[in-house]
Amino acid sequence: MTDTLSVELVLATAEKQVLMAVIVDEGASVADVIAASGIRSRFPLLEIATMPAGIWGRPVPKDSIVRDGDRVELYRPLEIDP
């Protein structure tokens, strides 16, 4: 039997912030979390596949393995340079 993990996926656009709980199998990657979340269908105009990702504010490759309780973040380009 495979253990499952509970992680969060976060995405912020200029108009909306989304935080969703995602259940994945142990050994899942950041890419697996993104796929399991269904976020692509909620934001079809965003290039989710090419957006950088991170865990708890630290950029990571999408093949990075997540742990229970992690917060996976998708980073979009800034529209205005601070």
PyMOL Python script that loads the backbone (N, CA, C, O; Angstrom):
from pymol import cmd

cmd.read_pdbstr("""\
ATOM      1  N   MET A   1       0.836  -1.182   0.000  1.00  0.00           N
ATOM      2  CA  MET A   1       0.000   0.000   0.000  1.00  0.00           C
ATOM      3  C   MET A   1       0.886   1.253   0.000  1.00  0.00           C
ATOM      4  O   MET A   1       1.855   1.331   0.755  1.00  0.00           O
ATOM      5  N   THR A   2       0.555   2.209  -0.831  1.00  0.00           N
ATOM      6  CA  THR A   2       1.319   3.437  -0.931  1.00  0.00           C
ATOM      7  C   THR A   2       0.766   4.480   0.027  1.00  0.00           C
ATOM      8  O   THR A   2      -0.445   4.685   0.109  1.00  0.00           O
ATOM      9  N   ASP A   3       1.667   5.137   0.749  1.00  0.00           N
ATOM     10  CA  ASP A   3       1.239   6.216   1.632  1.00  0.00           C
ATOM     11  C   ASP A   3       0.953   7.454   0.803  1.00  0.00           C
ATOM     12  O   ASP A   3       1.533   7.656  -0.264  1.00  0.00           O
ATOM     13  N   THR A   4       0.052   8.275   1.311  1.00  0.00           N
ATOM     14  CA  THR A   4      -0.263   9.526   0.629  1.00  0.00           C
ATOM     15  C   THR A   4       0.244  10.703   1.447  1.00  0.00           C
ATOM     16  O   THR A   4       0.437  10.609   2.659  1.00  0.00           O
ATOM     17  N   LEU A   5       0.453  11.809   0.752  1.00  0.00           N
ATOM     18  CA  LEU A   5       0.920  13.046   1.366  1.00  0.00           C
ATOM     19  C   LEU A   5      -0.100  14.134   1.109  1.00  0.00           C
ATOM     20  O   LEU A   5      -0.762  14.143   0.072  1.00  0.00           O
ATOM     21  N   SER A   6      -0.224  15.045   2.046  1.00  0.00           N
ATOM     22  CA  SER A   6      -1.075  16.212   1.875  1.00  0.00           C
ATOM     23  C   SER A   6      -0.166  17.424   1.709  1.00  0.00           C
ATOM     24  O   SER A   6       0.615  17.749   2.603  1.00  0.00           O
ATOM     25  N   VAL A   7      -0.271  18.089   0.564  1.00  0.00           N
ATOM     26  CA  VAL A   7       0.531  19.279   0.287  1.00  0.00           C
ATOM     27  C   VAL A   7      -0.407  20.390  -0.175  1.00  0.00           C
ATOM     28  O   VAL A   7      -1.577  20.142  -0.468  1.00  0.00           O
ATOM     29  N   GLU A   8       0.106  21.599  -0.238  1.00  0.00           N
ATOM     30  CA  GLU A   8      -0.661  22.729  -0.748  1.00  0.00           C
ATOM     31  C   GLU A   8      -0.018  23.207  -2.043  1.00  0.00           C
ATOM     32  O   GLU A   8       1.194  23.103  -2.231  1.00  0.00           O
ATOM     33  N   LEU A   9      -0.853  23.731  -2.925  1.00  0.00           N
ATOM     34  CA  LEU A   9      -0.368  24.373  -4.140  1.00  0.00           C
ATOM     35  C   LEU A   9      -0.860  25.810  -4.114  1.00  0.00           C
ATOM     36  O   LEU A   9      -2.038  26.067  -3.867  1.00  0.00           O
ATOM     37  N   VAL A  10       0.053  26.752  -4.370  1.00  0.00           N
ATOM     38  CA  VAL A  10      -0.265  28.174  -4.313  1.00  0.00           C
ATOM     39  C   VAL A  10       0.073  28.807  -5.658  1.00  0.00           C
ATOM     40  O   VAL A  10       1.126  28.556  -6.243  1.00  0.00           O
ATOM     41  N   LEU A  11      -0.864  29.643  -6.130  1.00  0.00           N
ATOM     42  CA  LEU A  11      -0.644  30.434  -7.338  1.00  0.00           C
ATOM     43  C   LEU A  11      -1.324  31.772  -7.129  1.00  0.00           C
ATOM     44  O   LEU A  11      -2.477  31.830  -6.701  1.00  0.00           O
ATOM     45  N   ALA A  12      -0.618  32.838  -7.429  1.00  0.00           N
ATOM     46  CA  ALA A  12      -1.199  34.182  -7.323  1.00  0.00           C
ATOM     47  C   ALA A  12      -1.098  34.867  -8.678  1.00  0.00           C
ATOM     48  O   ALA A  12      -0.020  34.976  -9.262  1.00  0.00           O
ATOM     49  N   THR A  13      -2.240  35.322  -9.160  1.00  0.00           N
ATOM     50  CA  THR A  13      -2.252  36.154 -10.359  1.00  0.00           C
ATOM     51  C   THR A  13      -2.535  37.582  -9.896  1.00  0.00           C
ATOM     52  O   THR A  13      -2.723  37.826  -8.704  1.00  0.00           O
ATOM     53  N   ALA A  14      -2.566  38.502 -10.819  1.00  0.00           N
ATOM     54  CA  ALA A  14      -2.868  39.889 -10.460  1.00  0.00           C
ATOM     55  C   ALA A  14      -4.286  40.020  -9.916  1.00  0.00           C
ATOM     56  O   ALA A  14      -4.565  40.912  -9.115  1.00  0.00           O
ATOM     57  N   GLU A  15      -5.177  39.139 -10.344  1.00  0.00           N
ATOM     58  CA  GLU A  15      -6.582  39.224  -9.949  1.00  0.00           C
ATOM     59  C   GLU A  15      -6.971  38.278  -8.819  1.00  0.00           C
ATOM     60  O   GLU A  15      -7.924  38.552  -8.090  1.00  0.00           O
ATOM     61  N   LYS A  16      -6.258  37.181  -8.662  1.00  0.00           N
ATOM     62  CA  LYS A  16      -6.742  36.118  -7.786  1.00  0.00           C
ATOM     63  C   LYS A  16      -5.584  35.361  -7.150  1.00  0.00           C
ATOM     64  O   LYS A  16      -4.529  35.178  -7.757  1.00  0.00           O
ATOM     65  N   GLN A  17      -5.807  34.924  -5.911  1.00  0.00           N
ATOM     66  CA  GLN A  17      -4.857  34.043  -5.235  1.00  0.00           C
ATOM     67  C   GLN A  17      -5.551  32.713  -4.984  1.00  0.00           C
ATOM     68  O   GLN A  17      -6.696  32.668  -4.532  1.00  0.00           O
ATOM     69  N   VAL A  18      -4.845  31.637  -5.284  1.00  0.00           N
ATOM     70  CA  VAL A  18      -5.407  30.305  -5.112  1.00  0.00           C
ATOM     71  C   VAL A  18      -4.496  29.500  -4.198  1.00  0.00           C
ATOM     72  O   VAL A  18      -3.282  29.447  -4.400  1.00  0.00           O
ATOM     73  N   LEU A  19      -5.089  28.883  -3.205  1.00  0.00           N
ATOM     74  CA  LEU A  19      -4.393  27.954  -2.315  1.00  0.00           C
ATOM     75  C   LEU A  19      -5.255  26.709  -2.275  1.00  0.00           C
ATOM     76  O   LEU A  19      -6.410  26.762  -1.853  1.00  0.00           O
ATOM     77  N   MET A  20      -4.705  25.595  -2.710  1.00  0.00           N
ATOM     78  CA  MET A  20      -5.506  24.374  -2.730  1.00  0.00           C
ATOM     79  C   MET A  20      -4.749  23.214  -2.109  1.00  0.00           C
ATOM     80  O   MET A  20      -3.530  23.098  -2.237  1.00  0.00           O
ATOM     81  N   ALA A  21      -5.501  22.364  -1.436  1.00  0.00           N
ATOM     82  CA  ALA A  21      -4.936  21.142  -0.869  1.00  0.00           C
ATOM     83  C   ALA A  21      -4.888  20.089  -1.970  1.00  0.00           C
ATOM     84  O   ALA A  21      -5.826  19.949  -2.755  1.00  0.00           O
ATOM     85  N   VAL A  22      -3.785  19.356  -2.013  1.00  0.00           N
ATOM     86  CA  VAL A  22      -3.599  18.311  -3.018  1.00  0.00           C
ATOM     87  C   VAL A  22      -3.088  17.063  -2.307  1.00  0.00           C
ATOM     88  O   VAL A  22      -2.162  17.134  -1.498  1.00  0.00           O
ATOM     89  N   ILE A  23      -3.689  15.939  -2.609  1.00  0.00           N
ATOM     90  CA  ILE A  23      -3.239  14.655  -2.064  1.00  0.00           C
ATOM     91  C   ILE A  23      -2.491  13.918  -3.164  1.00  0.00           C
ATOM     92  O   ILE A  23      -3.015  13.728  -4.261  1.00  0.00           O
ATOM     93  N   VAL A  24      -1.271  13.508  -2.867  1.00  0.00           N
ATOM     94  CA  VAL A  24      -0.441  12.781  -3.827  1.00  0.00           C
ATOM     95  C   VAL A  24       0.193  11.579  -3.134  1.00  0.00           C
ATOM     96  O   VAL A  24       0.238  11.506  -1.906  1.00  0.00           O
ATOM     97  N   ASP A  25       0.675  10.649  -3.932  1.00  0.00           N
ATOM     98  CA  ASP A  25       1.368   9.487  -3.378  1.00  0.00           C
ATOM     99  C   ASP A  25       2.756   9.871  -2.886  1.00  0.00           C
ATOM    100  O   ASP A  25       3.384  10.788  -3.414  1.00  0.00           O
ATOM    101  N   GLU A  26       3.216   9.167  -1.883  1.00  0.00           N
ATOM    102  CA  GLU A  26       4.581   9.367  -1.399  1.00  0.00           C
ATOM    103  C   GLU A  26       5.540   9.176  -2.564  1.00  0.00           C
ATOM    104  O   GLU A  26       5.369   8.260  -3.369  1.00  0.00           O
ATOM    105  N   GLY A  27       6.544  10.032  -2.656  1.00  0.00           N
ATOM    106  CA  GLY A  27       7.497   9.989  -3.763  1.00  0.00           C
ATOM    107  C   GLY A  27       7.115  10.895  -4.924  1.00  0.00           C
ATOM    108  O   GLY A  27       7.813  10.939  -5.938  1.00  0.00           O
ATOM    109  N   ALA A  28       5.998  11.626  -4.777  1.00  0.00           N
ATOM    110  CA  ALA A  28       5.540  12.530  -5.833  1.00  0.00           C
ATOM    111  C   ALA A  28       6.476  13.721  -5.965  1.00  0.00           C
ATOM    112  O   ALA A  28       7.108  14.152  -5.000  1.00  0.00           O
ATOM    113  N   SER A  29       6.544  14.234  -7.170  1.00  0.00           N
ATOM    114  CA  SER A  29       7.374  15.406  -7.454  1.00  0.00           C
ATOM    115  C   SER A  29       6.512  16.663  -7.490  1.00  0.00           C
ATOM    116  O   SER A  29       5.284  16.597  -7.432  1.00  0.00           O
ATOM    117  N   VAL A  30       7.174  17.797  -7.587  1.00  0.00           N
ATOM    118  CA  VAL A  30       6.473  19.069  -7.753  1.00  0.00           C
ATOM    119  C   VAL A  30       5.592  18.995  -8.999  1.00  0.00           C
ATOM    120  O   VAL A  30       4.445  19.442  -8.969  1.00  0.00           O
ATOM    121  N   ALA A  31       6.109  18.442 -10.084  1.00  0.00           N
ATOM    122  CA  ALA A  31       5.326  18.297 -11.320  1.00  0.00           C
ATOM    123  C   ALA A  31       4.088  17.434 -11.092  1.00  0.00           C
ATOM    124  O   ALA A  31       3.024  17.715 -11.644  1.00  0.00           O
ATOM    125  N   ASP A  32       4.223  16.389 -10.284  1.00  0.00           N
ATOM    126  CA  ASP A  32       3.077  15.528  -9.968  1.00  0.00           C
ATOM    127  C   ASP A  32       2.004  16.293  -9.204  1.00  0.00           C
ATOM    128  O   ASP A  32       0.811  16.118  -9.453  1.00  0.00           O
ATOM    129  N   VAL A  33       2.432  17.140  -8.274  1.00  0.00           N
ATOM    130  CA  VAL A  33       1.490  17.962  -7.501  1.00  0.00           C
ATOM    131  C   VAL A  33       0.736  18.900  -8.433  1.00  0.00           C
ATOM    132  O   VAL A  33      -0.482  19.046  -8.332  1.00  0.00           O
ATOM    133  N   ILE A  34       1.471  19.533  -9.338  1.00  0.00           N
ATOM    134  CA  ILE A  34       0.847  20.463 -10.286  1.00  0.00           C
ATOM    135  C   ILE A  34      -0.186  19.718 -11.136  1.00  0.00           C
ATOM    136  O   ILE A  34      -1.301  20.204 -11.324  1.00  0.00           O
ATOM    137  N   ALA A  35       0.180  18.553 -11.642  1.00  0.00           N
ATOM    138  CA  ALA A  35      -0.740  17.773 -12.476  1.00  0.00           C
ATOM    139  C   ALA A  35      -1.968  17.327 -11.681  1.00  0.00           C
ATOM    140  O   ALA A  35      -3.094  17.425 -12.169  1.00  0.00           O
ATOM    141  N   ALA A  36      -1.753  16.841 -10.465  1.00  0.00           N
ATOM    142  CA  ALA A  36      -2.865  16.342  -9.647  1.00  0.00           C
ATOM    143  C   ALA A  36      -3.812  17.447  -9.207  1.00  0.00           C
ATOM    144  O   ALA A  36      -4.979  17.183  -8.915  1.00  0.00           O
ATOM    145  N   SER A  37      -3.325  18.676  -9.158  1.00  0.00           N
ATOM    146  CA  SER A  37      -4.141  19.787  -8.666  1.00  0.00           C
ATOM    147  C   SER A  37      -5.229  20.219  -9.644  1.00  0.00           C
ATOM    148  O   SER A  37      -6.256  20.758  -9.231  1.00  0.00           O
ATOM    149  N   GLY A  38      -5.013  19.989 -10.929  1.00  0.00           N
ATOM    150  CA  GLY A  38      -5.947  20.470 -11.937  1.00  0.00           C
ATOM    151  C   GLY A  38      -5.841  21.968 -12.192  1.00  0.00           C
ATOM    152  O   GLY A  38      -6.738  22.560 -12.793  1.00  0.00           O
ATOM    153  N   ILE A  39      -4.758  22.580 -11.740  1.00  0.00           N
ATOM    154  CA  ILE A  39      -4.588  24.034 -11.850  1.00  0.00           C
ATOM    155  C   ILE A  39      -4.575  24.491 -13.312  1.00  0.00           C
ATOM    156  O   ILE A  39      -5.008  25.603 -13.613  1.00  0.00           O
ATOM    157  N   ARG A  40      -4.089  23.653 -14.209  1.00  0.00           N
ATOM    158  CA  ARG A  40      -4.037  24.048 -15.633  1.00  0.00           C
ATOM    159  C   ARG A  40      -5.428  24.328 -16.189  1.00  0.00           C
ATOM    160  O   ARG A  40      -5.606  25.247 -16.989  1.00  0.00           O
ATOM    161  N   SER A  41      -6.409  23.544 -15.769  1.00  0.00           N
ATOM    162  CA  SER A  41      -7.769  23.762 -16.274  1.00  0.00           C
ATOM    163  C   SER A  41      -8.418  25.005 -15.658  1.00  0.00           C
ATOM    164  O   SER A  41      -9.314  25.595 -16.262  1.00  0.00           O
ATOM    165  N   ARG A  42      -7.978  25.404 -14.474  1.00  0.00           N
ATOM    166  CA  ARG A  42      -8.513  26.608 -13.830  1.00  0.00           C
ATOM    167  C   ARG A  42      -7.926  27.883 -14.421  1.00  0.00           C
ATOM    168  O   ARG A  42      -8.560  28.938 -14.390  1.00  0.00           O
ATOM    169  N   PHE A  43      -6.709  27.782 -14.960  1.00  0.00           N
ATOM    170  CA  PHE A  43      -6.025  28.941 -15.542  1.00  0.00           C
ATOM    171  C   PHE A  43      -5.485  28.575 -16.925  1.00  0.00           C
ATOM    172  O   PHE A  43      -4.271  28.508 -17.118  1.00  0.00           O
ATOM    173  N   PRO A  44      -6.378  28.340 -17.883  1.00  0.00           N
ATOM    174  CA  PRO A  44      -5.923  27.866 -19.201  1.00  0.00           C
ATOM    175  C   PRO A  44      -5.075  28.878 -19.975  1.00  0.00           C
ATOM    176  O   PRO A  44      -4.353  28.496 -20.897  1.00  0.00           O
ATOM    177  N   LEU A  45      -5.154  30.148 -19.617  1.00  0.00           N
ATOM    178  CA  LEU A  45      -4.371  31.153 -20.338  1.00  0.00           C
ATOM    179  C   LEU A  45      -2.949  31.297 -19.806  1.00  0.00           C
ATOM    180  O   LEU A  45      -2.112  31.936 -20.443  1.00  0.00           O
ATOM    181  N   LEU A  46      -2.672  30.713 -18.655  1.00  0.00           N
ATOM    182  CA  LEU A  46      -1.316  30.779 -18.093  1.00  0.00           C
ATOM    183  C   LEU A  46      -0.484  29.621 -18.619  1.00  0.00           C
ATOM    184  O   LEU A  46      -0.993  28.522 -18.841  1.00  0.00           O
ATOM    185  N   GLU A  47       0.786  29.878 -18.812  1.00  0.00           N
ATOM    186  CA  GLU A  47       1.722  28.840 -19.255  1.00  0.00           C
ATOM    187  C   GLU A  47       2.259  28.096 -18.026  1.00  0.00           C
ATOM    188  O   GLU A  47       3.430  28.228 -17.671  1.00  0.00           O
ATOM    189  N   ILE A  48       1.393  27.322 -17.392  1.00  0.00           N
ATOM    190  CA  ILE A  48       1.744  26.620 -16.150  1.00  0.00           C
ATOM    191  C   ILE A  48       2.994  25.751 -16.348  1.00  0.00           C
ATOM    192  O   ILE A  48       3.852  25.684 -15.467  1.00  0.00           O
ATOM    193  N   ALA A  49       3.090  25.099 -17.490  1.00  0.00           N
ATOM    194  CA  ALA A  49       4.201  24.175 -17.742  1.00  0.00           C
ATOM    195  C   ALA A  49       5.559  24.861 -17.693  1.00  0.00           C
ATOM    196  O   ALA A  49       6.558  24.227 -17.354  1.00  0.00           O
ATOM    197  N   THR A  50       5.611  26.143 -18.027  1.00  0.00           N
ATOM    198  CA  THR A  50       6.900  26.835 -18.063  1.00  0.00           C
ATOM    199  C   THR A  50       7.139  27.738 -16.852  1.00  0.00           C
ATOM    200  O   THR A  50       8.205  28.340 -16.726  1.00  0.00           O
ATOM    201  N   MET A  51       6.150  27.833 -15.962  1.00  0.00           N
ATOM    202  CA  MET A  51       6.317  28.694 -14.786  1.00  0.00           C
ATOM    203  C   MET A  51       7.308  28.062 -13.809  1.00  0.00           C
ATOM    204  O   MET A  51       7.244  26.859 -13.557  1.00  0.00           O
ATOM    205  N   PRO A  52       8.216  28.856 -13.261  1.00  0.00           N
ATOM    206  CA  PRO A  52       9.098  28.328 -12.220  1.00  0.00           C
ATOM    207  C   PRO A  52       8.276  27.923 -10.998  1.00  0.00           C
ATOM    208  O   PRO A  52       7.179  28.433 -10.768  1.00  0.00           O
ATOM    209  N   ALA A  53       8.834  26.997 -10.224  1.00  0.00           N
ATOM    210  CA  ALA A  53       8.151  26.514  -9.025  1.00  0.00           C
ATOM    211  C   ALA A  53       9.100  26.559  -7.836  1.00  0.00           C
ATOM    212  O   ALA A  53      10.318  26.648  -7.988  1.00  0.00           O
ATOM    213  N   GLY A  54       8.509  26.494  -6.654  1.00  0.00           N
ATOM    214  CA  GLY A  54       9.295  26.468  -5.435  1.00  0.00           C
ATOM    215  C   GLY A  54       8.557  25.729  -4.347  1.00  0.00           C
ATOM    216  O   GLY A  54       7.372  25.419  -4.469  1.00  0.00           O
ATOM    217  N   ILE A  55       9.273  25.455  -3.292  1.00  0.00           N
ATOM    218  CA  ILE A  55       8.694  24.864  -2.083  1.00  0.00           C
ATOM    219  C   ILE A  55       9.060  25.790  -0.939  1.00  0.00           C
ATOM    220  O   ILE A  55      10.236  26.033  -0.668  1.00  0.00           O
ATOM    221  N   TRP A  56       8.028  26.307  -0.267  1.00  0.00           N
ATOM    222  CA  TRP A  56       8.215  27.221   0.861  1.00  0.00           C
ATOM    223  C   TRP A  56       9.153  28.374   0.504  1.00  0.00           C
ATOM    224  O   TRP A  56      10.054  28.697   1.278  1.00  0.00           O
ATOM    225  N   GLY A  57       8.953  28.997  -0.657  1.00  0.00           N
ATOM    226  CA  GLY A  57       9.714  30.183  -1.028  1.00  0.00           C
ATOM    227  C   GLY A  57      11.101  29.926  -1.587  1.00  0.00           C
ATOM    228  O   GLY A  57      11.844  30.868  -1.864  1.00  0.00           O
ATOM    229  N   ARG A  58      11.449  28.683  -1.751  1.00  0.00           N
ATOM    230  CA  ARG A  58      12.767  28.332  -2.290  1.00  0.00           C
ATOM    231  C   ARG A  58      12.584  27.712  -3.668  1.00  0.00           C
ATOM    232  O   ARG A  58      11.971  26.650  -3.776  1.00  0.00           O
ATOM    233  N   PRO A  59      13.093  28.339  -4.722  1.00  0.00           N
ATOM    234  CA  PRO A  59      12.948  27.765  -6.068  1.00  0.00           C
ATOM    235  C   PRO A  59      13.548  26.363  -6.138  1.00  0.00           C
ATOM    236  O   PRO A  59      14.636  26.111  -5.619  1.00  0.00           O
ATOM    237  N   VAL A  60      12.821  25.457  -6.790  1.00  0.00           N
ATOM    238  CA  VAL A  60      13.267  24.072  -6.943  1.00  0.00           C
ATOM    239  C   VAL A  60      12.927  23.585  -8.348  1.00  0.00           C
ATOM    240  O   VAL A  60      12.004  24.103  -8.976  1.00  0.00           O
ATOM    241  N   PRO A  61      13.663  22.596  -8.843  1.00  0.00           N
ATOM    242  CA  PRO A  61      13.285  21.973 -10.116  1.00  0.00           C
ATOM    243  C   PRO A  61      11.958  21.226  -9.943  1.00  0.00           C
ATOM    244  O   PRO A  61      11.627  20.786  -8.842  1.00  0.00           O
ATOM    245  N   LYS A  62      11.219  21.090 -11.017  1.00  0.00           N
ATOM    246  CA  LYS A  62       9.913  20.429 -10.917  1.00  0.00           C
ATOM    247  C   LYS A  62      10.002  18.924 -10.675  1.00  0.00           C
ATOM    248  O   LYS A  62       8.992  18.283 -10.386  1.00  0.00           O
ATOM    249  N   ASP A  63      11.205  18.357 -10.791  1.00  0.00           N
ATOM    250  CA  ASP A  63      11.346  16.941 -10.465  1.00  0.00           C
ATOM    251  C   ASP A  63      11.707  16.726  -8.989  1.00  0.00           C
ATOM    252  O   ASP A  63      11.960  15.596  -8.573  1.00  0.00           O
ATOM    253  N   SER A  64      11.730  17.799  -8.204  1.00  0.00           N
ATOM    254  CA  SER A  64      12.006  17.696  -6.761  1.00  0.00           C
ATOM    255  C   SER A  64      10.868  16.948  -6.074  1.00  0.00           C
ATOM    256  O   SER A  64       9.694  17.141  -6.391  1.00  0.00           O
ATOM    257  N   ILE A  65      11.237  16.104  -5.141  1.00  0.00           N
ATOM    258  CA  ILE A  65      10.268  15.297  -4.396  1.00  0.00           C
ATOM    259  C   ILE A  65       9.685  16.129  -3.256  1.00  0.00           C
ATOM    260  O   ILE A  65      10.414  16.814  -2.539  1.00  0.00           O
ATOM    261  N   VAL A  66       8.354  16.059  -3.095  1.00  0.00           N
ATOM    262  CA  VAL A  66       7.687  16.796  -2.024  1.00  0.00           C
ATOM    263  C   VAL A  66       7.555  15.930  -0.780  1.00  0.00           C
ATOM    264  O   VAL A  66       7.606  14.701  -0.833  1.00  0.00           O
ATOM    265  N   ARG A  67       7.381  16.623   0.343  1.00  0.00           N
ATOM    266  CA  ARG A  67       7.157  15.953   1.623  1.00  0.00           C
ATOM    267  C   ARG A  67       5.790  16.363   2.164  1.00  0.00           C
ATOM    268  O   ARG A  67       5.232  17.384   1.762  1.00  0.00           O
ATOM    269  N   ASP A  68       5.273  15.577   3.055  1.00  0.00           N
ATOM    270  CA  ASP A  68       3.990  15.878   3.667  1.00  0.00           C
ATOM    271  C   ASP A  68       4.024  17.273   4.290  1.00  0.00           C
ATOM    272  O   ASP A  68       4.954  17.601   5.026  1.00  0.00           O
ATOM    273  N   GLY A  69       3.023  18.088   4.000  1.00  0.00           N
ATOM    274  CA  GLY A  69       2.938  19.426   4.560  1.00  0.00           C
ATOM    275  C   GLY A  69       3.626  20.502   3.756  1.00  0.00           C
ATOM    276  O   GLY A  69       3.552  21.676   4.121  1.00  0.00           O
ATOM    277  N   ASP A  70       4.306  20.142   2.656  1.00  0.00           N
ATOM    278  CA  ASP A  70       4.982  21.143   1.829  1.00  0.00           C
ATOM    279  C   ASP A  70       3.972  22.082   1.174  1.00  0.00           C
ATOM    280  O   ASP A  70       2.820  21.717   0.940  1.00  0.00           O
ATOM    281  N   ARG A  71       4.432  23.296   0.884  1.00  0.00           N
ATOM    282  CA  ARG A  71       3.656  24.257   0.096  1.00  0.00           C
ATOM    283  C   ARG A  71       4.403  24.467  -1.212  1.00  0.00           C
ATOM    284  O   ARG A  71       5.490  25.045  -1.237  1.00  0.00           O
ATOM    285  N   VAL A  72       3.807  23.991  -2.294  1.00  0.00           N
ATOM    286  CA  VAL A  72       4.365  24.152  -3.633  1.00  0.00           C
ATOM    287  C   VAL A  72       3.827  25.462  -4.192  1.00  0.00           C
ATOM    288  O   VAL A  72       2.624  25.718  -4.163  1.00  0.00           O
ATOM    289  N   GLU A  73       4.732  26.280  -4.699  1.00  0.00           N
ATOM    290  CA  GLU A  73       4.363  27.600  -5.212  1.00  0.00           C
ATOM    291  C   GLU A  73       4.716  27.695  -6.685  1.00  0.00           C
ATOM    292  O   GLU A  73       5.776  27.238  -7.113  1.00  0.00           O
ATOM    293  N   LEU A  74       3.821  28.292  -7.454  1.00  0.00           N
ATOM    294  CA  LEU A  74       4.100  28.582  -8.860  1.00  0.00           C
ATOM    295  C   LEU A  74       4.373  30.069  -8.963  1.00  0.00           C
ATOM    296  O   LEU A  74       3.613  30.883  -8.438  1.00  0.00           O
ATOM    297  N   TYR A  75       5.461  30.428  -9.641  1.00  0.00           N
ATOM    298  CA  TYR A  75       5.877  31.813  -9.743  1.00  0.00           C
ATOM    299  C   TYR A  75       5.635  32.334 -11.158  1.00  0.00           C
ATOM    300  O   TYR A  75       6.127  31.761 -12.129  1.00  0.00           O
ATOM    301  N   ARG A  76       4.885  33.409 -11.267  1.00  0.00           N
ATOM    302  CA  ARG A  76       4.626  34.026 -12.569  1.00  0.00           C
ATOM    303  C   ARG A  76       5.541  35.247 -12.708  1.00  0.00           C
ATOM    304  O   ARG A  76       6.009  35.801 -11.713  1.00  0.00           O
ATOM    305  N   PRO A  77       5.785  35.649 -13.935  1.00  0.00           N
ATOM    306  CA  PRO A  77       6.608  36.859 -14.131  1.00  0.00           C
ATOM    307  C   PRO A  77       5.879  38.084 -13.566  1.00  0.00           C
ATOM    308  O   PRO A  77       4.653  38.174 -13.624  1.00  0.00           O
ATOM    309  N   LEU A  78       6.645  39.008 -13.030  1.00  0.00           N
ATOM    310  CA  LEU A  78       6.060  40.258 -12.536  1.00  0.00           C
ATOM    311  C   LEU A  78       5.665  41.125 -13.714  1.00  0.00           C
ATOM    312  O   LEU A  78       6.381  41.198 -14.713  1.00  0.00           O
ATOM    313  N   GLU A  79       4.525  41.779 -13.591  1.00  0.00           N
ATOM    314  CA  GLU A  79       4.084  42.675 -14.658  1.00  0.00           C
ATOM    315  C   GLU A  79       4.767  44.022 -14.572  1.00  0.00           C
ATOM    316  O   GLU A  79       4.927  44.707 -15.582  1.00  0.00           O
ATOM    317  N   ILE A  80       5.176  44.409 -13.361  1.00  0.00           N
ATOM    318  CA  ILE A  80       5.863  45.686 -13.137  1.00  0.00           C
ATOM    319  C   ILE A  80       7.125  45.405 -12.347  1.00  0.00           C
ATOM    320  O   ILE A  80       7.073  44.710 -11.333  1.00  0.00           O
ATOM    321  N   ASP A  81       8.234  45.919 -12.781  1.00  0.00           N
ATOM    322  CA  ASP A  81       9.490  45.728 -12.065  1.00  0.00           C
ATOM    323  C   ASP A  81       9.475  46.605 -10.816  1.00  0.00           C
ATOM    324  O   ASP A  81       9.332  47.824 -10.912  1.00  0.00           O
ATOM    325  N   PRO A  82       9.624  45.970  -9.617  1.00  0.00           N
ATOM    326  CA  PRO A  82       9.587  46.765  -8.388  1.00  0.00           C
ATOM    327  C   PRO A  82      10.784  47.686  -8.314  1.00  0.00           C
ATOM    328  O   PRO A  82      10.927  48.436  -7.348  1.00  0.00           O
TER     329      PRO A  82
END
""", "prot")
cmd.dss("prot")
cmd.show_as("cartoon", "prot")
cmd.util.cbc("prot")
cmd.orient("prot")
